Amino acid sequence: MIRHLSWCSNEDSAGAAARAAGDRVVIVGGGIAGALLAKTLQNHADVVLIDPKEYFEIPWANLRAKVDPAAVERTVIPHADYLTHAKVVTAAATGVDDSVVLTSVGRAVAYDFLVIATGRTCTRPQRRADRLEMFQQDKERIAAAQSVLIVGGGPIGVELAAEIVMEYGAESKRITLVHGGDRLLKVMGSRASAKALEWLRSKNVTVLLDQTVDIGGVVDADRREFTTSGGETIVADCHFVCTGRPVASGWLRDTFLGEHVDADGRLAVDEHLRVGRTRNVFAIGDITDVPEAKQGYLAQRHAMVVARNLRLLLKGGEGEHKRLHRYKPSKAAIHVTLGRRDAVSELPFMTLIGHIPGAIKPRDLFISRTRRMMGLRWN
Ligand SMILES: Cc1cc2nc3c(=O)[nH]c(=O)nc-3n(C[C@H](O)[C@H](O)[C@H](O)COP(=O)(O)OP(=O)(O)OC[C@H]3O[C@@H](n4cnc5c(N)ncnc54)[C@H](O)[C@@H]3O)c2cc1C
């Protein structure tokens, strides 16, 4: 059962008593990295997770969710389901000093150890039911459309185009993907880009490279006509902007941690994943400047290293800083699904497309494995 959060400020005497124990771990961000860390540490420390959503979501399932929401309901998991001994604050962090995190609900949460896991900016609804409703609405928009425009040819845009074409067939909808770069999937090598382009074109998806579409700041679901930077006119019954989200570090810029935020918004961490020269602030996941591809399974590895380090520090105190575990950046394997059977995979030694890599990132998109990691039934 989730314990109710007892709000504490620096002056708060209950807070001060807990502070003496020195085991308050505040984790900001309940995505892939923060959620796993909270789950792993909850029986070893007084853990508080701060997240604006009441749930954790497996991000790599949310494109399938737009064509088959029922199949991925189990990827939107209430924090309460896996946090049996931690507190959850449903709010965004808005600021931080060397002992408390400020939140959008106007309260401060005191910490002895802080872990920043805010990944990328996120405008998801607070309630799980509303998130599932969003998937359903997307499904209905796509099902009713004869033409679909996808803006952005990174993994999100490519996976979405593939999901739609495989769900509805190559002939039933006119799909146009517009990408500002000269090749798709820039996070991967040029062989993967070429293979993905060939696959999409073989399924009748129109791919326009080196062009952009100005969708404008205002979301207008009724808009039907779009002009590309190359002067082409695209008529589409619905459109999706898949240009990726910026790193969610804006809330740190004017704080004592701001000096560790680089020009790309990432937090500088040392080999133990501590931020800058601090001794009790760690960062994990996509927000870090670890020199490797930003992948969820690597974010999970960050979480496990920090879990081990925090357990050492919680048990042994300051002296343990010398014994902290190191995180070694990896060359990531990247898998982009192309519907339910195919994928394009870039492994350290080769690039593959088709059913074989489709079996690596299996039909269930690693959902069962991720749920098991969170201590949940696979289904
Ligand atoms: C379509 C798609 C497919 C992908 N496929 C794969 C794959 O197959 N394999 C793989 O390994 N990776 C994949 N990735 C990448 C992977 O999803 C990310 O690397 C991973 O989600 C990063 O985890 P994170 O916890 O660092 O950040 P996020 O998942 O971005 O989570 C950040 C959390 O912080 C919260 N937050 C943000 N701001 C605040 C704030 N101010 N206060 C409190 N909370 C805040 C958010 O609500 C969110 O819960 C994919 C990504 C996408 C989009």
The ligand as a Gaussian input file, in Angstrom:
#p B3LYP/6-31G(d) Opt

LIG

0 1
 C        8.766000       5.293000     -29.897000
 C        9.937000       4.972000     -29.046000
 C       10.501000       3.724000     -29.126000
 C       11.589000       3.405000     -28.336000
 N       12.077000       2.128000     -28.398000
 C       13.039000       1.772000     -27.544000
 C       13.466000       0.405000     -27.493000
 O       13.001000      -0.460000     -28.225000
 N       14.430000       0.075000     -26.609000
 C       14.976000       1.005000     -25.768000
 O       15.835000       0.634000     -24.969000
 N       14.589000       2.309000     -25.786000
 C       13.641000       2.714000     -26.645000
 N       13.229000       4.016000     -26.671000
 C       13.934000       5.020000     -25.851000
 C       13.439000       5.010000     -24.420000
 O       12.034000       5.100000     -24.394000
 C       14.061000       6.141000     -23.596000
 O       15.455000       6.045000     -23.686000
 C       13.629000       6.031000     -22.135000
 O       12.228000       6.234000     -22.052000
 C       14.348000       7.031000     -21.236000
 O       13.891000       6.841000     -19.937000
 P       13.939000       8.004000     -18.833000
 O       13.339000       7.409000     -17.606000
 O       15.291000       8.584000     -18.761000
 O       13.015000       9.172000     -19.386000
 P       11.478000       9.219000     -19.761000
 O       10.982000       7.877000     -20.199000
 O       11.367000      10.379000     -20.693000
 O       10.726000       9.545000     -18.393000
 C       10.850000      10.793000     -17.781000
 C        9.841000      10.900000     -16.667000
 O       10.073000      12.127000     -15.984000
 C        8.844000      12.782000     -15.758000
 N        9.114000      14.223000     -15.666000
 C        9.472000      15.085000     -16.642000
 N        9.645000      16.313000     -16.133000
 C        9.394000      16.226000     -14.807000
 C        9.423000      17.162000     -13.730000
 N        9.740000      18.440000     -13.898000
 N        9.106000      16.715000     -12.488000
 C        8.783000      15.404000     -12.276000
 N        8.762000      14.483000     -13.252000
 C        9.060000      14.894000     -14.507000
 C        7.958000      12.384000     -16.935000
 O        6.605000      12.479000     -16.567000
 C        8.389000      10.935000     -17.142000
 O        7.630000      10.092000     -16.322000
 C       12.143000       4.368000     -27.443000
 C       11.564000       5.637000     -27.361000
 C       10.471000       5.936000     -28.143000
 C        9.834000       7.303000     -28.006000

